[in-house]
Amino acid sequence: MTTPAYRIDELISAKAIAARVEALAREISAFYRGTDKLVVVGLLRGSFIFIADLVRELNLAVEVDFLEVSSYGNSTESSREVRILKDLRGEIEGRDVLVVEDIVDTGHTLRHVLSILGTRNPKRIEVCALLDKPSRREVDVKARWIGFEIPDAFVVGYGIDYAQRNRNLPHIGAVRFTGEPE
């Protein structure tokens, strides 16, 4: 499959992301103060850089686990079919769980993940999302902590990809399609 030609316009700088991650970590640490060990669940692959930066800033004992889910494939639109590609390795029953998501768009993926995790009887589940696109929401799902609210744009960078490209950008950029496939 070929991808159309595109350019990337910076939407959120690396400096702004770093400052917001520090602020989120302070808020989350205060919220979970007294928890003996927080289970931080990263949704792969888009959240891997965000979760790494976030847990380093948390002033808490944490355990990190991952779920890999897919609803986009190589497309810029969600298929709304959520597939679990990798499940948690650890148990969450009776534990505090923080789901770390890269972006909440339509909400279908997050709702599905929360439904699955809820059947495992955690003490409580909260969500921290780096990005939120409320204008695209199709289901009622919310993150307790949000890094940035963004407009309806397809974004890449800071772990988020388009067809497995651009995850390594230090900032968040809006993809602007410019023409013929590469």
Secondary structure, DSSP 8 states (H G I E B T S, - for coil): ---EEEEEEEEE-HHHHHHHHHHHHHHHHHHTTT-S-EEEEEEETTTHHHHHHHHHH--S-EEEEEEEEES-TTSSS--S--EEEE--SS--TTSEEEEEEEEESSSHHHHHHHHHHHTT--SEEEEEEEEE-GGG--S----SEEEEE--S--EEBTTB-BTTBSTT-SSEEEEEEEEEE-
